[in-house]
């Protein structure tokens, strides 16, 4: 399975393309649109989200709502006009402006905002929603939650109440922390500042044995690092418990037996060991930097005359951590589905489901390893 996104932030549309999906799966466009709307909301979002009305338009790959095995292409129309018309030569610290100019050498920094803008994540969420729908039919649920904005933090939960999370204006499962996060955002608005934070995304129900250590990017955790770092503004990713100050005796997850099956007493590994899922929930924690466009500006250098100037305000968010959590759900869905298809095949969805459901847990004396003991 492969996926990619295209389009310019202020072009006619954004496009999401996913190849290698199994045939015969009924896709809910309403569910895609629901996730697109979640991405647009969240306290601290900017004016552009009031101008856009994201809806998925499927251009190819479905027949009577069913996947056909052909590439699925989804279009998300752009409605918001560009907020600045003049050529820009003043780079914003923290944005791609300056670094991209040194590489591509086109003398208008607005060009680089078209691709480095987080607008393309709308296309990612559209195709990621299809992946999440497939995973849910396979018994795997993906849920994200904001666990920090600015200096306000709460704990990463073992499970997330989706109703409580969706009732929060910042998509936080903890009602008290949610209120404090809103207050933190309001203070930043008053200062003309922006805020970063942390979100966590968990996958429940993933069977053990997904991923592998045969080659570097077959590893589930290496895929997580690779794909999550592609999300705009994500600066760090951790799988499981990030408190590595704990000694091994407290960090590693002891084995036990529950109902005649192997179980664990904790999940500090975040569901992945040796690059392979171990049957515990997969937990991914991502750090998101503050938005680089500040209401009060920040010192920069005008590339036309080398004068030090304050950056101007360009229509932007105060924080995008809630939206990033929705993008994280889609990214985890895509990479987990990719790994499952690598193991079980991608011909037909019902066949895939049957293979996954019929695979029994390994037994030490099942005879498969017999010849290695002679």
QUITA-V452608 format. One record per residue. N is the residue number from 1. OMEGA is omega as a letter, one per 20 degrees, with the letter a starting at -180 (999 if undefined). Layout:
BEGIN
n = <N:N>
omega = <OMEGA:OMEGA>
END
This chain:
BEGIN
n = <1:2:3:4:5:6:7:8:9:10:11:12:13:14:15:16:17:18:19:20:21:22:23:24:25:26:27:28:29:30:31:32:33:34:35:36:37:38:39:40:41:42:43:44:45:46:47:48:49:50:51:52:53:54:55:56:57:58:59:60:61:62:63:64:65:66:67:68:69:70:71:72:73:74:75:76:77:78:79:80:81:82:83:84:85:86:87:88:89:90:91:92:93:94:95:96:97:98:99:100:101:102:103:104:105:106:107:108:109:110:111:112:113:114:115:116:117:118:119:120:121:122:123:124:125:126:127:128:129:130:131:132:133:134:135:136:137:138:139:140:141:142:143:144:145:146:147:148:149:150:151:152:153:154:155:156:157:158:159:160:161:162:163:164:165:166:167:168:169:170:171:172:173:174:175:176:177:178:179:180:181:182:183:184:185:186:187:188:189:190:191:192:193:194:195:196:197:198:199:200:201:202:203:204:205:206:207:208:209:210:211:212:213:214:215:216:217:218:219:220:221:222:223:224:225:226:227:228:229:230:231:232:233:234:235:236:237:238:239:240:241:242:243:244:245:246:247:248:249:250:251:252:253:254:255:256:257:258:259:260:261:262:263:264:265:266:267:268:269:270:271:272:273:274:275:276:277:278:279:280:281:282:283:284:285:286:287:288:289:290:291:292:293:294:295:296:297:298:299:300:301:302:303:304:305:306:307:308:309:310:311:312:313:314:315:316:317:318:319:320:321:322:323:324:325:326:327:328:329:330:331:332:333:334:335:336:337:338:339:340:341:342:343:344:345:346:347:348:349:350:351:352:353:354:355:356:357:358:359:360:361:362:363:364:365:366:367:368:369:370:371:372:373:374>
omega = <r:r:r:r:r:r:r:a:a:r:a:a:r:a:r:a:r:a:r:r:r:r:r:r:r:a:r:r:r:r:r:a:r:r:r:r:r:r:a:a:a:a:a:r:a:a:a:a:r:a:a:r:a:r:a:r:a:a:a:r:r:r:a:r:a:r:a:a:r:r:r:r:r:r:r:a:r:a:a:r:r:a:r:a:a:r:a:r:a:a:r:r:a:r:a:a:a:a:r:r:r:r:a:r:r:a:r:a:r:r:a:r:a:a:a:r:r:r:a:r:r:r:r:r:a:r:r:r:r:r:a:r:r:a:a:r:r:r:a:a:a:a:r:r:r:a:r:r:a:a:a:a:r:a:r:a:r:r:a:r:a:a:r:r:a:r:a:r:r:r:r:a:a:a:a:r:r:r:a:r:r:r:r:r:r:r:r:r:r:a:a:a:r:a:r:a:a:r:r:r:a:r:a:r:r:a:r:r:r:a:r:r:a:r:a:a:r:r:a:a:r:r:r:r:a:a:a:r:r:r:a:r:r:a:r:a:r:r:r:a:a:a:a:r:r:r:a:a:r:a:a:a:a:r:r:r:r:a:r:a:r:r:r:r:r:a:r:r:r:r:a:r:a:a:a:r:a:r:r:r:r:a:r:r:a:r:a:a:r:r:a:r:a:r:a:r:r:a:r:r:r:a:r:a:r:r:r:a:r:r:r:r:r:a:a:r:r:r:r:a:r:r:r:r:r:r:r:r:a:a:r:r:a:a:r:r:r:a:r:r:r:a:a:r:a:a:a:a:a:r:r:a:r:r:a:a:a:r:a:r:a:r:a:a:a:r:a:a:a:a:a:a:a:999>
END
